[in-house]
Amino acid sequence: MKRLIALMIALMMLLAAVPAMAEEQILPSDDVTLTFFAGNGDVKGNEVTETIIAKFEEEYPMIDVVNVTPTSSSFSEGLKSLDAVGEFPDIMEARDVPMWVRAGKIAEVDPELIALVNNPPAFNGKHYCVPTKSDAPLGFFYNKAYFAEKGFEEPKTYQEFLDLCEAIKADGQMAPIVVGAADIWHMGFSWMTWYINYVTNTDPDFIKHLYTGETKWTDDYVVDCFTKYADIFLKGYVEEGFMSTSDSQIASFLVTGKAAMFISGSHMVANIKDADPSFEFGWFPLYNEDGALNTWGGAGLNGWMYSVDCAADEDKLIAAKLFIEFYLRDDNYAYVCSTMSMLPVTNVVVDFGEHVNEMVEVQKASETVEQGWNSKWGENEIPTAFRNFSYKIAQEWATGTKTIEQGLQEMQTEWDVETQTFNPVTGVGIVTE
């Protein structure tokens, strides 16, 4: 009997060991160098990225992650520059996914990685990136103590927002709004808010209908949208040095009392706290005239992707997969999401503060929630270069060097030129497998 029991115990131990052996981690056969490329516009985001890379290299000393992100150019231009000299990175932040798929530069990601996240979006029925966040709404961060002192309240309609800006301007203590327009991509935060409220709220398929010719940038409701947008600057509601103010400076403008508000994403929660841990701030979304909410957010084609060349190198592919798994591991991912105020795409539990919780509730209450105009794919995908062309026009509107009508006519002309070689509705410029 004792012998039988001993055999049974030994068998149980052997069976218990089988899953452990089956789950043994596959490592590169030799030392590996991974070139890495990510957005570098946010100071806190850079810090989080560096922390994750350092922890990863400590856990996997055979893998060297070399950050090749340039410090001076925009994300897309920086990646194009590396590609032009034959130095396309191994692993990179996922932006402009359709463009890079059509260029044959990025690979389908391993199904095991896709299984780590909830409801991953696909492009042409395939997964080319592992999502890492679901975006919270854009909105205005504001000086809570100043609002309380002056009796100002969070606006619940667009007219109330304008009245608030006028009251802060009349008070004269600080500028109503600070904008970091020295970074052209920063213009997207305000652009997106007005665009969603007044363009796609009127026509959800506005971009598709531009391709078909059913609508134009010069249509009346588009003129109305960007007239509202430009008036915020032209009426003196924005701190006058905005063209020389960078995105990285706006948190300090808020906490030092130079401006009462700024518009940005949830990632700025950490930046404000870093600028002054004791500073009291609030947050509100921009409502339209009827008090309706139309917000930017949700999960899109963002996250991590790896190149075709990386996928073709067995050891590099193993290293890239290890990095993505490491990033999404509960302890690391919870740190990223809580620090950057990112809504998770896994089941990890994140302890968010009041501001992000409020953003989540606003998103739930919104009539429409949509991805940014430059983050869509399919028939509503814009030509890659058109975004920054438009933001340059927005800077000219803000400085009063171009009228709304002039700017929108130039945008329509540029659109007509770019869509001669790229039109996802007709298939022009779209390479399919």
C-alpha angles and dihedrals in degrees: 000000000000089000091051092049090049091051091049091050091049091050092050091050091050092050091048090053094053097075090046091053091045090053094049107136118252111228132189114275091229141011111300135200117207119193110216132200128186141152113283103187097104120066094207091046090054090051092051092048092050091049093051092047092049092050091046093051090048091054093041106034091172090066121074114195111203114195107217096174109135117232100215110043133066118266097257095042092047092052092046090051092054091047091051092059095044095256101114105161126249098229127017147165110274113249129137087017097167091052094052092044090054090047089056092237103120131054134222107266122240114273089230089064093047088052089063093070137057122248098347113198117236133212115218087348093302135098116237098162138037107231117232104180149021108221121241118217123280115245148146121287111204145186102262097192092050092050090050093048092052096038093243118158133201107271118244098189133037092250090054088052091053091047089052092052090049092049093051091047091050091049088060097202094113142348114278094229138015120208125190095215094155084083104061093206089060088070086071094074094064094031091056094049096053093037093055093045097048112016111035090028084064095039117013089192095047094135093047089051090051087059092049093045093241091122138020139206087246095059115126098250091051090050088050092051096053094039086061089046095051094043090068087066099033093052090057097251093129124074103264098233093061096124091062095039116099126212090248090062101054096084090055091050088056099046095044094052098249092122134017099214147010134185121232145116134292092270088077092072089080093043092055092048090049091050092053121352091197096051114117113219138168135199136216136173124234112257124200125238092280093050092252124146121229110171143184116235150083132105120316142160094303131119130064130340133172132214129255089243091052091051090051092057109075097207094043091049091052090049093048092050091048090053094051092046089048092050092051095044108121098248095047096038093049088053092051095046096045094045095046095034090236120161106237127240093204130061093262114136112237125188103221124185129236096279097056092041087055090050090053091052091048090052091051090051095047121114090217132017118187143164120256118279091249093046099061126102136197118037093348096055114121125219106270098240094046096079097064091039088059094044089054088055088049090055089052091050090050093052093044093240092122133033121235090247093050092048095047091047089053089048091052091049091049090046091053090051097046095045092057086077100026125044119142091189095060094027095242109153093005113125113200128191 
